[in-house]
Amino acid sequence: MFYYAQIDEGSICIGISQLSGVVTADNMILLETYDVSLLGKRYNNGAWEDVV
């Protein structure tokens, strides 16, 4: 299984997916685990950060 975070145009995580194959898309970030705690966080240069 492959886990992805989907980010919007502001790099905010709006969804987490468990998929059966590799996805190549600018708005899909490959994850190591299915981690719903990333929802609402910003992806910035390879790191997740809280949005204030």
ZAPAPA-729160 format. One record per residue (C-alpha): x, y, z; residue in three letters; residue number from 0. Coordinates in steps of 0.1 Angstrom, whole numbers, plus 5000, padded with zeros to 4 digits. Each point is the difference from the previous one (the first is absolute). Example, Ala and Ser with C-alpha at 12.3 -4.5 7.8 and 13.67 -1.06 7.14 Angstrom:
2
5123, 4955, 5078, ALA, 0
5014, 5034, 4993, SER, 1
// end
This chain:
52
5000, 5000, 5000, MET, 0
5010, 5036, 4994, PHE, 1
4989, 5029, 5022, TYR, 2
4997, 5035, 4987, TYR, 3
4991, 5034, 5013, ALA, 4
4980, 5022, 4976, GLN, 5
5009, 5037, 5002, ILE, 6
4981, 5030, 4987, ASP, 7
5014, 5030, 4982, GLU, 8
5012, 5015, 5033, GLY, 9
5019, 4967, 5009, SER, 10
4974, 4992, 5027, ILE, 11
4992, 4963, 5005, CYS, 12
4964, 4994, 4990, ILE, 13
4999, 4962, 4998, GLY, 14
5018, 4968, 5008, ILE, 15
4998, 4970, 4976, SER, 16
5010, 4964, 5001, GLN, 17
5006, 4989, 4964, LEU, 18
5010, 4968, 4983, SER, 19
5026, 5016, 4977, GLY, 20
5024, 5028, 4996, VAL, 21
4986, 5035, 4991, VAL, 22
5020, 5027, 4983, THR, 23
4983, 5033, 5006, ALA, 24
5012, 5033, 5013, ASP, 25
4972, 5001, 5026, ASN, 26
5006, 4965, 5014, MET, 27
5027, 4995, 5026, ILE, 28
5012, 4965, 5008, LEU, 29
4998, 4990, 5037, LEU, 30
5015, 4972, 5019, GLU, 31
4968, 4993, 5020, THR, 32
4963, 5008, 4999, TYR, 33
5002, 5031, 5022, ASP, 34
4967, 5021, 5003, VAL, 35
5018, 5024, 5024, SER, 36
5014, 5017, 4969, LEU, 37
4965, 5013, 4990, LEU, 38
5001, 5038, 5001, GLY, 39
5038, 5002, 5002, LYS, 40
5021, 5018, 4974, ARG, 41
5027, 4981, 4980, TYR, 42
5030, 5022, 4998, ASN, 43
5033, 4989, 4984, ASN, 44
4996, 4964, 5010, GLY, 45
4987, 5007, 5036, ALA, 46
4965, 5003, 5014, TRP, 47
4992, 5030, 5021, GLU, 48
4971, 5012, 5020, ASP, 49
4979, 5028, 4985, VAL, 50
4993, 5029, 5024, VAL, 51
// end
